[in-house]
Amino acid sequence: MKDNIKEILFTEEDIHRRISELGAELTEEYAGKQLLLIGVLKGCFVFLADIARHIDLDCEIRFLTASSYGFSSVTSGKVNIDKEIDFDVKGRDVLIIEDILDSGITLTALRAFVAKHKPASLKTCALLDKPDRRQLPINADYVGFICPNEFVVGYGLDYGERYRNLPYVAVLKPEIYS
């Protein structure tokens, strides 16, 4: 598996340091509020678990499944959201947790999907932001790292359901996904 890695972009130490900073920022931003974290499966699971432990507040954690990639390295342009929200969002402070903001297609659809349930506030947090790949005008409210226009895996991000367990974010060799 590690032989398929071209280079490590963000080390395990880099990630943990940045998550600690984000957790402190979110704790301050949402002080006195009960925060609802909505993780976007599957890629967010590692990031969400770590950032939730760094938010020193009463949080509820829920999940949605959304994808526009499938087993491809490029977006299909069509977002699949697997289920209707089966938890209370109305009047709550909601933070959507994403692994990567790339084209903006998935996050735009998710924001609209959650917003129709009338939260008190709705913000987004992405571990990685790839602004060079943006197809829709959306930005995350909180970002771990700006990511170059490379196909990355690790720390929850995958290619064909593999590489999620790497403790860092790395560039996958192009011959693996081409």
N, C-alpha and C positions, 0 to 999 in steps of 0.2 A: 504494500500500500504506500509506504513512504517513498518508494522508488518512483512513484507516479507524480511526486511533488517537484515542481520547478523551483519554487522559492517560498520561504516563509515571510509573509507580510507583517503579521502582528503576532508576537510571541504570547505565550501563556501569561507571562508577567505583564506585558503591555495591556492585555485584555483585562486582567484582574485589577490593575491600577486604574484603568479608565472606568470600569464598572463601579469601583468604589467611589470615584468622583461623581459619576452619574447618580448613584444611590444617594449621596449626600445632597446633590442638587434637587432631586425629586423629593427627598424628605423635607427640605426647606420649602419647596414650591407647594407641596400638598399638606403642610402642617395643619393639624386640626381637622383634616378631612379623612374620610374613609375612602381610600382609592381602590378602584376596580381595575385590575390588570387583565387585559385580554390578550393572550398569546396567540400568535398565528402559527399553527402547526404545519409542518413538523419542524421546520428549521429553527424556530425560536426557543425550543425547549431548554437548551443549555444556557443560553443568554438569560431567559426569563428566570430560571432557577437561581442563577447567580445574582442577578440584579434585585430580585425580590428579597434576597437575604441581606442586601445592602440598603434597603428602604426601611427606615426605622419608623414605620407607621402600621396601623391596622389596615391590611390589604386583603381583598378577596381576589382570588386568581381563577380565571376561567379561560377556555380555549375555543377557538374557531379554526376550521381547516379551510385554507384557501390556497389556490395555486393557479399559475398561468404558465408553468414550465413543464410539468410532467417529467418525463425522462429525457428531456432535451436540454441543451445549453442555452437556448434562446426562448424568449416568451412567445407563447402562442397568440397573445393579444386578447384571449378570452379568459376571464377569471371564473373559476369554479369555487363557490363557497358551499361547503358540504351540508350545512344545516341551518335552520332558523335559530335565532337566539332563544334559548330556553332558560334564561336567567334575567333578572330585573336590571335594566339599564337606565330607565327613566329617572331623571333628576340626580343621577350619580356622576361623580368625577371619574372619567374613563381614560385610561392610557393604553393604547394599542402597542403591543411589543412585537417588533418584526426583527428577523435576522438581517435582512438586507433590503434597502430601498434602491432599486435598480431602474427599471423602466417607469415606475410610478403607477403602472396599470393596476397591480394588485392592491396597493395601499389606497389608491383613489377609490376603488370599488369597496374596500373594507370600510373606509371612513364614511362613505355614503350609506352603506349597509347598517352600520352602528348608529349613525346620526339620525336615521329615521325612527329610532327608538327613543329619541329626545333625552340624551344625557345632559346633565348640568354643564359639563365641560367635556371636550374630547380632544386629546392630544396624542401624538405618536412618538415612539422611541424606537430607533433602529440601531443595531450594533454597527452596521456598515452602510455607508451612503456612496453610491456610484453616480455622481451627477452627470458624468459624460454619457451615460446610457439613458437619460431621462427622455421619455416620450410624452409624458403629461406633466403639467406645471404643478408639482407638489414637492414639499420638503417636509422632513421629519422635524418635530419640535425639539427633539433630543437625539444626538448622534454620537455614537462611540468613536468611529473613525471614518474619514474620507478614504474611499477605496479606489485604486486605479482601475481602469477598464480592462480587467483580467477576469478569467473565470476562476472563482475562488471556492474553496472547500474548507471544512474543518469547523470546530466549535459549533456544531449543529448544522452547518451548511453541507449540502451533499451534491453528489452527481450520481444519479441512478441509485439513490438510497445508500450510497457508500460514502465513507470519509467523515461522517458526522462526528465520530468519536475522537478525531484528532484534537488535541488540547490547544491548538493554535489555528490561525487563519492563513491559508497558503494558496499559492497559484498552482492549479492543476496543469500538468503538461498538456499542451494542445493535442498531441497525438492520442491522448486518452479519450477526449470527448469529440474529436473531429469525425 
